[in-house]
Structure formats: C-alpha cells, structure tokens
Amino acid sequence: MAMAIAHHRESSSGSLTRHLDSTGKYVRYTSEQVEALERVYAECPKPSSLRRQQLIRECPILSNIEPKQIKVWFQNRRCREKQRKEASRLQTVNRKLNAMNKLLMEENDRLQKQVSQLVCENGFMRQQLQTVPAATTDASCDSVVTTPQPSKTDANNPAGLLSIAEETLAEFLSKATGTAVDWVQMPGMKPGPDSVGIFAISQSCGGVAARACGLVSLEPAKIAEILKDRPSWFRDCRSLEVFTMFPAGNGGTIELVYTQVYAPTTLAPARDFWTLRYTITLENGSLVVCERSLSGSGAGPSPAAAAQFVRAEMLPSGYLIRPCEGGGSIIHIVDHLNLEAWNVPEVLRPLYESSKVVAQNMTIAALRYVRQIAQETSGEVVYGLGRQPAVLRTFSQRLSRGFNDLVNGFNDNGWSLINCEGAEDVVLAVNSTKNFGTTSNPANSLTYPGGVLCAKASMLLQNVPPAVLVRFLREHRSEWADFNIDAYSAATLKANSYAYPGMRPTRFTGSQIIMPLGHTIEHEELLEVIRLEGHPMVQEDAFVSRDIHLLQICSGINENAVGACSELIFAPIDEMFPDDAPLLPSGFRIIPLDSRTSDAKGALTTQRTLDLTSSLEVGSGTSNVAGDASSSQCPRSVLTIAFQFPFESSMQDNVMNMAQQYVRSVISSVQRVAMAISPSGGSPSLGPKLSPGSPEALTLAHWICKSYSLQLGTELISSDSLESDSLLKNLWNHQDAILCCSLKSLPVFMFANQAGLDMLETTLVALQDITLDKIFDEAGRKALCSDFPKLMQQGFAYLPGGICASTMGRHVSYEQAIAWKVLEADETTVHCLAFSFINWSFV
C-alpha cells in the first residue's frame, strides 16, 4: 500500500526531528510534539480509534499540525514498529538456526565416529574369522557387545556414592554425545524443520535405550527443574520421592531417589527404581542430571512399601543441557532401562523389550513437554474457554493418573479385589475409602458413602491399528456407550443425587458435540469437552436440561508414531467446568506389541473416513479392497478397558451386576468394531468411502480454488502453489476462515480449513453436526437470504461484515464474507457452497 512508506527515513538535529510526509516532503516536529504523538500512539495504536482522535484534539501542542500529516506520522510509526518486530523475530530465528546447525554438526561428528568404530570392528571380525578357530571366534564375538555391569563401589558411604556418581556421569556422557551405544534413527521420526528434535533408539545393547536431542527456548536451570519433576511429564510415573540429598563437594548434588512406575495393563505388575541422581555443572557451562540404579534388591524403602512392584534397573541415563548464545538451550536426553521382561507373560514381553516404547513414553515425551512449557511461557499457546494452559495441562494429568490408578488398583490406594474369574473376564475391585478431592480446594472433594467400584479387563487384538480404533471410539461413542450409564456417573457429581439407571428416564439423541480445549504442540494429545444431548421423557421435567458433559483426552491417533500407545480417557464433569472439579476417569488404552515395518504405511491412511457405522452391520461377505495392509503391517496389540462406578452401600450388589454387564457389553462392541476395521478380517473394506458426493481432500481443495478463480476472476491461492499437495496445504493454512456447506434444505458444513475450525472452535468431526444458520446472527441470516439468489445466479456474492457465533457461544466479527459455488470437474455441477470470512477475530 502506498500509505505504508516502507523506506521511511528520519534524521535528528537538535530538538527538531524530520519526518517524510505523503508528498515526499520533510516535515519538522519538535521533540515535545514527537513525545505527544508517541503517548497518543502508545494508548491507541489502532488507526480507526475514536479515542485517538479525542486525545489529539485534547493536546494543544498538536493543534498546529495538519490532520493529514498526523495520519502519515502514525502510519510511519506503525511501519517502524513492524520493522522492529520483524527484525527481532528474524534475529531469534537466526539464533535458533545457528544452534540447530551446531547440534546437527555435532550429531554428524558422532555418526562419523560411530561409522569409524563400526569399520574397525568389522575389520577386526574379518581378521578373527580368517585366523582364529570357530570356538575362539565365538568368544571374540561375545566380547564385542558387552552389557554394562553394576558398579562394585560401596554405596553405603558418601565417598562411595560420589565414586558411583562420577562413573555414572562418564557413562552417561559417552551415551549422550559418544558412541557407547549403537544408536539408529527412530522409525517414523525423520528430522526436519517441523520436527521437535532428533530421536534414536538402541541397537544390540543390554536393556532398552532411547536418545533425543533438540533445541528449547528455556534456560538450563529451568529445564533441569522441569525434567527432574518426572511425575509432571512422565504419565506412567506414579511417584518420585527423594530420600537423601547432600552436596558432592565439587559443586554437584547427589540424591537417592525412589520411583514407582505404573503398569500399562492389568496383566503384569508395576515397576519401581532405587537410583542415585547426580546433578552437576560442567566446566563448559553445561548442566548435567544423570541417574542410575543402585545395586541390591533390598535397597531403598521397606519391602512392604514396594510389595506390589517388581524392581527394575536404570542404567546410566539423564539429561545434558547446554546453554546457547542469545538464550535457549540444547538438550540431550538418554533413557536406558532394564525392565525385567522375564517377569511378565510371554505375550507382553515385546512391550518390555522395545526401545521404541521407551522412546515414545519417556524420551520423546520429555522433550515434547519441555517444548510445550517453553511455548506456553512465550505466549504462543492459546487454549479455549479462556483457561490458562497450566490448568488444562493439570486436567490432562489428572485424567491420565486417575486411569492409571484404576488399571493398577494398588492396595495403598484403598483398592481390593472382589473377584477374578480369568484373565479374559472382567475383574471387579472396590474402593471403600476413596475420596475424590483436589489439592487446591479440599472443600470441593467428593466422598462417596459406599465407595467406588472398578470393572476392568485386558484383551489381545490381532491386526487392528490402535490409532484407527481409538479414533473410531472417540468419534462414534453411540456405537459402544450406554448414555444412561454416562448419566448415572454424571449424577454422582451432585450431592445426594444417586440414581440407579432407569429411575429418571431420559431419551438421548445419540449425537455428541466435541468442543476442543487444547492440544499438545504436535497434536499427539487432544483435550476436549464432550456434550451428550439428552431430553427428559417425563413432562414435568421438560424444562430441565439432561445434557451430559465429559472431560476427555485422546492420544496416539497418529498411525505413523511407531511404539506409541493410543488412549481415550474421559470423566463426567459439571457443566460449569470448575478448575478443581473432581474427576472419575474411565477409558481405553491400546498398546502395540510388535513394531510394524519402518516405511510400510499400508492401506490405512490417516486421511481415511471413519464413518463405519453402516459397515458394522454388513456381513462378512464383503471383500477387502485391493491394497489393504497385510497382517505383518498391523500386528498384535493389547487393549485395556477400565470403568469406575460410584455407589451407595445399599446398592453395591446392583451396581456390581450392572458394571460387569456393561463392561462386557463394551468389550463385545469393541470386538465388533475391531473386526470391522481389521484389514485381514472378514469385515467390510475400510478404504475411504469415496463417491461423487464425497470427494477426497485434494480433489475438494482443487474444486474450491478453481471455482473461486472461475467465479471471481482472481486467485484464492497463488499460482505457484497449484501442485496438489501444496495446494491443499496452502488452503489449509490460509489466513481467512474457509468453510464449505452442503446444498441441502438445511445446509450442513462439510469442510473447513484450520482458520475455519479455529473460528468455530470445533473439529473436523464435530463440524459435520453444525448447520449454516447456527453460526450467523439475525442480520447475517437476512444478508445471506437477500444475496442467495444473486449467489446462485452469478456464482458468487459479497456479504457485508457482521457477527457470527462459534460453537462455544463466543461472538466472532468479520470485515467481509465471500460466498461462491464450488463446481465439480465438469464445471457445471454444483457440489457445495464455500464461504471465506476475511479478517475475523473474537469480540
């Protein structure tokens, strides 16, 4: 724009400052005038502000300056501010790139050393094979790969502990930056500009190990503080207690730590660790936190405290945190464990012998969590409902922790088994002392008169992709859930409101509305509120809301995340959604037991349509689509289901029978769904349900952009982005909110880009439940109705600016909206209507 004089020049001479006006002439301002203009700009930076005009009129020193010159001054001031912000941003990006380049160079040096070492070992092996008898050769082979041995140093005195700490530090550094472990790239985690970091897993070493390194915009001390608080980011960590802490004499600190880790399923006991943790700052300014197990099975807390745990071993592991010039840090994370796989059922051993699982659950999770905190600290993360990120993060942690407590059922939490009728049947446990409170507000805690009943089970799934199954369970709740059970659980949140299902008849529509609250930086975990719509069947309750609200986390929906478990955990919550609301989590966890082929993606793509409702009722005679994945690409996984039900003492038997029948019903439904989505089962095809009325995403994007160009005579997306993949990507990331709706009597949205989903505060799944008339206010609906004939006749229409509403009820303003007909490939058939909301913002 001409008004933005990008090449603004100014010079100072004495108390006068020269500024360039719109005609190219210099105008002189006194320092007092400049100060007055700066004050006005600081208070009212927006150019159309009436307050700015009032301040200018009230300032006598500005009365002798023409309004046009003042306007140009503000334009130039705004340009200078934008230039300063852009320069600062570019400097920050440059620092990050320099730090990442340094990290990549170091990683390259390490890989070169590893290659050299492997070449030497290969040459040695060849020489031995040629000159030494077979028996000797076998011995030499055994000597090449060695398993780290526990330290023989006395751990009963400070000097011995310091010696162990120094050994741990040396071994950890050799793993973090050296070649002590043969690292290979983590499958499915290719480094690149969009990657969180560089990830690797061990190959041919004792135990299971994983390594990560990345750049984080936090200082080393803050990162160390976050990572040492393992329960805050490691969801499987039940507790971490520091028993002893003392200075090491060299500026470091030695701690003796006892850690308890949840079991992921009901089929194996939990693990615990008794470790030495050593924190020290190196001479080069790097901060190191390293840790290893102390020898002796009887070490640590009393045997009674660890009766339900199996002692596992932590080999030298930890964090190397190096400060970067200009701020930020480079982190190296190493996790090296021996989880005592011999102590679990044979079917579960791949889970305890997999470095990929350790990488996903610990190493990658640690780096992602630190990155998440860094973004929240910088203000880059904005969550829904006006909640602070820390509050929503706490909700996610409480849901996950409550589900883990439910699966493990520890005695010291008050759980005791009622029955156990076999590994594949439903296990019932009861907790008569459970108090559902919060640390922040104990007054809001709930104590149930009878207690809480838990019904849980684990089952083996064959050839079912965990991510696909969890996505289906999330998006099609009516296929497996009983809404009356949800209503019963929700009623327990209110004091003295126990009701056995059926006592207050309610008709549920079967529809659910998913309202997103937040997500992690790579969208690997979603936090959302689910609203289940219900209507009373009794006339006197006609005006009483029967809607049910659930707080829910969903994770592991990325099919390419090798070794990651998939979870769907939910709990009823009061519609007021208080920060300290008591939670009663239930849910599903699906853990892959075998790794798939590194680059095999199979026929089940992430863009698959998951509307399987109709396919579940089709017989097994339907053949699979060609190209479905083989059984080797979608291996076994273990599904854990756990639900909990509060009860009064007089109703325990009734609730017990109801819970057992309900969980068995859920298991049956999940098995039916699993059979439908298994690519090798006798189920209907899971390929995308494509028809002329439901085009693929790439095709729809092409139709949207081509129709816009055809109808309006201008490009929606720049011509250099017309390649299929880049076209869809640019449409998805377009700054305007772009939405498509059907041409039915009641138009329903069928597509939205990221800005459109943000504007409506919804998801692609929930979008299909939103009708066009619901988002506009009365003025917007009248404008659309008046311009609709014009839209259908000439193919497009410009709608005036106005107000619309998001699914959360928030008002959204937009300067202008453009509507156009989206034509199919023949350029005559109208597929849908598209809307572009320009310069939208929440009011």
ROMI-783879 format. One record per residue (C-alpha): x, y, z. Coordinates in steps of 0.1 Angstrom, whole numbers, plus 5000, padded with zeros to 4 digits. Each point is the difference from the previous one (the first is absolute). Example, Ala and Ser with C-alpha at 12.3 -4.5 7.8 and 13.67 -1.06 7.14 Angstrom:
% ROMI-783879
512349555078;501450344993;
% end
This chain:
% ROMI-783879
500050005000;501150354992;499250125035;502649765014;503250184993;502349715005;503150204993;499450245028;502950235007;500550235029;502850215014;500550205031;501550345004;499850175034;496450005013;498449964966;499349674982;499449984963;497349764987;499049924964;496350084992;497849854973;501250244973;503749925005;500850325019;501650025034;497950135029;501850125032;498649915034;501250135034;501149745026;496950105020;497749924971;501749674993;499649915037;496350094999;499549794968;501849715016;497750025031;496950004978;501349714980;500949805031;496550045014;498149954967;502149814974;496949914978;499650264972;496250015001;499850065037;497650295010;502050035032;503150094980;498250284983;498850135034;503549995014;501450194971;497350275004;500750035037;503850054994;500750374993;503549944988;498649804970;497550274990;502350164974;500649684982;497849904971;497849695006;501449854968;503650045012;499149845033;498449714982;503249954980;502150025031;497949725016;500349794968;503850045001;500149925037;498149684994;502349914972;503150055022;498449795027;499349724976;503650024987;501449985035;497849705008;501049824968;503750075006;499749865035;498249704987;502649944973;502850035026;498249745022;499649774970;503650044991;501249915035;497849694999;501349904966;503650055012;499449795031;498349734979;502850004975;502549965028;497949705013;499949844966;503850044995;500649835034;497649734990;501849954967;503449985019;498549745023;498749804971;503450024982;501749865032;497449735002;500649914963;503849995006;499549785031;497849764980;502549984972;502849915025;497849745017;499149864965;503649984991;500949835033;497249754995;501249914965;503549955013;498849785028;497949794977;503049944977;502649925027;498349865031;498149675004;496250015002;499949975038;502350295005;498150204975;496849955019;501850135032;501250304982;496550074987;498749995035;502650255011;499050264974;496550065015;500250045037;497250075025;500750275026;500749865034;498950165032;502650185019;501949815027;500750315020;498750025036;496750195000;499850025038;502150315004;500250354984;503449934984;498749684984;496950184987;502250284985;502149744982;496849844986;498850354990;503250074981;499849674982;496350064992;500950354986;502849864977;497849714987;497050234994;502150254980;501449724979;496549904991;498750364995;502850134978;502249704993;499849654986;499449795031;496749894986;499349914964;497350254992;497749974970;497350254989;496649965015;497649864974;497450254989;501950295016;501950164972;501850325009;499050324982;498950365005;496749895015;501449745023;500350055037;503449845001;502349724990;499049665013;501949675001;499649655016;502649755010;501149704980;501849705015;500550125035;498949875034;496550125010;498050254980;501250354993;498950324982;501750334993;498750354990;501550334994;498450334991;499950385005;497850165027;499450375007;500649965038;503050055023;501849685011;499050045037;496350024991;500349704977;501749805027;497450095025;497249894977;501749674990;500849905036;496350035008;499449674982;496349955010;499150334983;500949884965;500449625002;496449885001;501049655012;501950135030;497949955032;502350165025;503650135004;501450045035;503450145009;501249815031;503450175004;501750304985;503550135008;502750214982;502749814982;502850245008;500750094964;497050234996;497749714991;497149845019;499449645007;496449875006;498749655008;496749974983;497249745002;497650004970;496949804993;498749944965;496649894990;499449684981;498350084966;497749705002;498249775025;502149704989;503450095017;501250175032;501350355002;503750095002;502150205025;503550145000;502550085027;502550244985;502850245005;499450344983;503050234995;499650374990;503150204990;501150294979;503049924977;502950234993;498550104966;496850125017;497949704991;497649875026;499849625005;497449805018;501049634999;498549705017;500649625005;498749725022;501849905031;500749635004;498249775024;496449894998;499450095037;501250364996;497650295003;496850025019;498649725022;498849694981;496450065012;499950334981;501249834968;498049685003;498050054968;503050104979;502849824982;503450165003;501350124966;503450144992;500950344986;503449994982;501950334998;497450254986;499350375003;500050354984;502850214986;498850364997;502350254983;499350384998;499850174966;501250344991;497150255001;497949785022;498549654999;501749665005;500949684982;498849695018;501449654997;497749745017;501049635005;497749745015;501649655005;497949745019;499849635008;496349945007;500449635010;498049874972;500349645013;497550095027;497050074976;497949764979;501649904968;497550184979;500950335017;503849964998;500350204967;498650305019;502749985027;502849924974;499250294976;502250304998;497350174980;497649985029;502650165023;500650274975;496450094996;499049985037;503150165015;502650164977;497850164974;497450095026;502650185021;501250224971;496450074988;499050105035;502950255004;499250144966;496450045010;501050195032;502250224979;497250094976;497650065028;502550235017;500550204968;496350044995;499949794968;497349765014;496450125002;497449765014;496250014999;497550125026;502450265013;501949745020;503650035010;502249744983;501349875034;496449945011;499149794969;503349825003;499149915035;496749864989;501849774975;502449885026;497249935025;498049804974;503049804991;501149945036;496449905010;499849754972;503549855009;498949975037;496949824988;501949754978;502649925027;497750005030;502650045027;499249895035;501450315016;497450204979;497249805017;499349764971;499149635007;499049734976;496549865002;500349734973;502449894973;498449744977;502849964975;502450214980;497550084973;497050075022;499050325018;501950065033;498150195027;501650205028;498650235026;501350305018;498050095031;502350285011;500550194968;499750385004;499950194967;501550335009;502450254987;503150145015;499050354993;496649995017;499249715023;496650165008;498849904965;501049635004;497549724997;499849715025;497749734989;498049835028;500549654986;503150044979;501049944965;499849684979;502649934973;499349764971;503049944978;501349754974;502949964975;499749824967;502249924970;499250164967;501449854968;500650214969;498250325013;501750344996;499850165035;499750354986;497149914977;498149825028;500550295025;498850264974;496949794993;499249975037;500450375004;497950104970;497349745003;499249985037;496549874994;501449684985;501349885033;498850225029;496849995020;498950365006;498049905030;503249885016;501650334992;497050185016;500449785031;503750095003;499250374994;497350005027;502549905026;501850344996;497050165018;499549965037;497549735010;498949944964;500749624997;497749844975;500049654986;499750014962;496350004991;498850205030;500050334981;499149904964;501950214974;500049974962;503450064984;500250114964;503249814995;501850324988;503150135016;501650344997;503850015003;501350345014;503850024998;501850155029;503649964991;502749784985;503749935003;502550154976;499949714975;496349925006;500949665014;497650075029;496650184999;498150135029;496350064994;496550025016;497449774986;496350105003;497549724997;496550134992;497149865020;496350085004;497849905030;497249764993;497950135029;497850304993;500750185033;503849994992;499650154966;501950325009;502849825018;503249944980;501049644997;503350074981;503149825012;503550154999;503149794999;503650125003;502149794977;503649954988;500849814968;503549914991;501949784975;497850074970;503050034977;500549674982;503650074991;501150045037;501849675004;499849855035;497550265013;497049885019;496550144993;497750125027;496550125005;499350115036;497050195011;498250115032;496650175007;500450365009;497650275012;498850234972;501650305018;503349834995;501850125032;503849995001;500049775031;497249774988;500149645014;500749754973;499049634997;502049884969;499149704979;501249904965;502149794976;503749954994;501349814970;503749924999;501749844969;502149705009;502049974968;501650264978;498850044965;502350034969;501850335001;498750154968;496849794995;497050225002;497549744988;496650074986;498850175032;501050374995;499550285025;497550174976;497649705002;496350065005;499149855033;496249994996;499849625006;496550005015;498449854969;502849764993;499749835035;496749854990;501249864967;500849634998;503449854996;499349934963;501350344990;503549974986;502950225009;501350274977;503249914982;503050155017;498949945036;502849955024;501249665007;500049865035;503750075004;499350374996;497350015027;501249765027;498749925034;499050255027;498649975035;496950195009;499350105036;496550125010;499350145035;496850165012;499050125035;496650045016;499350185033;497349845021;498250015033;500549715025;496449884995;500449984962;503449834998;498749674986;497850174974;502850234989;502449704999;497749804976;499350314979;503850084997;500949644991;497349984973;500850354987;503849934996;499349674983;497650184977;502850264992;502549724994;497549844975;499550334982;503750074998;500649654986;497450064974;501650334991;503549844999;498849734977;498650274977;503250204998;502449704998;501450004965;500449625000;496749915017;496849914983;498750355004;499050274975;502750214984;501450295019;501150194970;498850364996;496350004993;500350204968;497150094978;499150304978;498450165031;503149955021;503350094982;503449955014;501650295018;502450084971;497249994975;497850235021;502850245005;500550024962;496350064994;499850275027;503050204985;499149944964;496450115006;501150315018;502250104971;497349924975;497250195018;501950305014;502850044974;502850005026;502149745017;499249875035;503449835002;503150134982;500749844966;503349865012;498249775025;497849814975;501749675006;497549765017;501849965033;501150375003;496550114989;498349815029;502750125024;499650374990;496249975002;500249845034;502450285013;498250294983;499550305023;496350034992;497549765014;498849794971;497049775005;497949794977;496449905005;497649764982;497250124978;497249825019;496950165014;501950045033;503650064989;502649825022;503750085000;502249734984;503450164999;502050285017;503650104999;502050055032;498950375003;496449894995;500249745028;501750255023;497250264992;497349755008;502049845029;499349654988;501549704983;499649844965;497949735016;497750235019;499850234971;497649774982;497450065027;500050384996;497450164977;500650324981;497250195017;501549945034;503150214995;498450324987;498150255021;496650144988;501750274979;502349754984;497249764992;498050284984;503050114979;500649654988;496349954991;499950324980;503249924981;499349634995;498250044966;502950214988;502549745013;498249724981;499650214968;503550154995;501949745021;501250235028;499050275024;501650255024;498450005034;500550305023;502049985032;498249895031;499949775030;499849625001;500349755029;502349725008;498949665013;501150125035;497650304998;502750264995;499450284975;502250034970;500250324979;501150004963;500650294976;498549834970;498949654988;500249874965;497749714989;500449814968;498849684983;502549715000;499749824967;501149654993;502449904972;497450044973;499650375010;496249974999;499049795030;499950205033;501649795027;499650235030;500350365011;503250165013;500350305024;503250205007;499850225031;502650284997;501850155030;498049825027;500750035037;498349925033;498150305014;
% end
